[in-house]
């Protein structure tokens, strides 16, 4: 299993522009927990799982517009790549680097 535990800086390329989040992630077996900090403050991840080189979780935003983003990320060394998707909208590209 790829090591996703630690701190990550990610960029999500949305239709409304790029958004940055600082992630703190921890695994226990296949359960992934953590927090994302962005412009609207800290958000706890929910439904997090990690298996092989893939991590999946949801972030529930309340501002500026209530929505949930479902992340599917792949760990490649000190980098994350993947997508984030909300409802019927097309998936957004996610890129990240390990910060600690």
C-alpha positions as CSV (number, residue, x, y, z in Angstrom):
1,X,0.0,0.0,0.0
2,X,1.3,3.5,-0.8
3,X,2.0,5.7,2.1
4,X,-0.6,8.5,2.1
5,X,-0.2,9.4,5.8
6,X,1.0,13.0,6.3
7,X,0.4,16.5,5.0
8,X,-0.3,17.4,1.4
9,X,-0.9,20.6,-0.6
10,X,-3.4,20.0,-3.4
11,X,-4.8,22.1,-6.2
12,X,-8.3,21.4,-7.5
13,X,-8.9,22.8,-11.0
14,X,-12.7,23.6,-10.9
15,X,-14.9,25.4,-13.4
16,X,-14.8,28.4,-11.0
17,X,-11.0,28.4,-10.9
18,X,-8.2,26.7,-9.0
19,X,-8.7,26.0,-5.3
20,X,-6.0,25.0,-2.9
21,X,-6.4,22.8,0.2
22,X,-3.9,21.6,2.8
23,X,-4.7,18.0,3.7
24,X,-3.7,16.1,6.8
25,X,-4.4,12.4,6.2
26,X,-4.0,9.3,8.4
27,X,-4.8,5.6,7.7
28,X,-5.6,2.8,10.0
29,X,-5.9,-0.3,7.9
30,X,-8.0,0.7,4.9
31,X,-9.8,3.5,6.9
32,X,-8.7,7.1,5.9
33,X,-9.3,10.0,8.2
34,X,-8.2,13.6,8.1
35,X,-8.9,17.3,7.5
36,X,-8.8,19.7,4.6
37,X,-8.1,23.3,5.2
38,X,-9.0,25.9,2.5
39,X,-10.5,29.4,2.2
40,X,-13.6,28.4,4.3
41,X,-11.7,26.8,7.1
42,X,-11.2,23.2,8.2
43,X,-13.4,20.4,6.9
44,X,-13.2,16.8,8.2
45,X,-13.1,14.2,5.5
46,X,-15.8,11.5,5.5
47,X,-16.1,8.0,4.1
48,X,-12.4,7.8,3.6
49,X,-10.8,4.7,2.3
50,X,-7.3,3.7,1.2
51,X,-6.3,0.6,-0.7
52,X,-3.2,0.0,-2.8
53,X,-2.1,3.4,-4.2
54,X,-5.7,4.8,-4.2
55,X,-7.4,7.0,-1.6
56,X,-11.1,8.0,-1.8
57,X,-13.0,10.5,0.5
58,X,-15.7,13.1,0.5
59,X,-15.5,16.8,1.6
60,X,-18.8,18.5,2.5
61,X,-18.6,22.3,1.9
62,X,-21.1,24.7,3.4
63,X,-19.8,27.9,1.8
64,X,-19.8,29.6,-0.5
65,X,-22.3,27.1,-1.9
66,X,-23.3,23.9,-0.1
67,X,-21.9,20.9,-2.0
68,X,-20.0,17.6,-1.6
69,X,-16.9,16.8,-3.5
70,X,-15.9,13.1,-4.0
71,X,-12.1,12.7,-4.3
72,X,-10.4,9.7,-5.9
73,X,-6.6,10.2,-5.6
74,X,-3.6,8.1,-6.5
75,X,-0.3,8.3,-4.6
76,X,2.9,8.2,-6.7
77,X,5.8,8.8,-4.4
78,X,5.5,12.3,-3.0
79,X,2.7,13.3,-5.4
80,X,-1.1,12.9,-5.6
81,X,-3.0,12.9,-8.8
82,X,-6.7,12.3,-9.4
83,X,-10.1,13.8,-9.6
84,X,-12.8,15.6,-7.5
85,X,-16.4,15.4,-8.6
86,X,-19.6,17.1,-7.4
87,X,-23.0,15.7,-8.6
88,X,-23.6,16.1,-12.3
89,X,-20.6,18.4,-12.9
90,X,-17.6,17.0,-14.8
91,X,-14.7,15.8,-12.7
92,X,-12.0,18.4,-11.7
93,X,-8.3,17.5,-12.0
94,X,-6.5,17.3,-8.6
95,X,-2.7,17.5,-8.3
96,X,-0.8,17.5,-5.0
97,X,2.6,17.3,-3.3
98,X,3.6,16.0,0.1
99,X,4.5,18.8,2.5
100,X,5.5,16.7,5.5
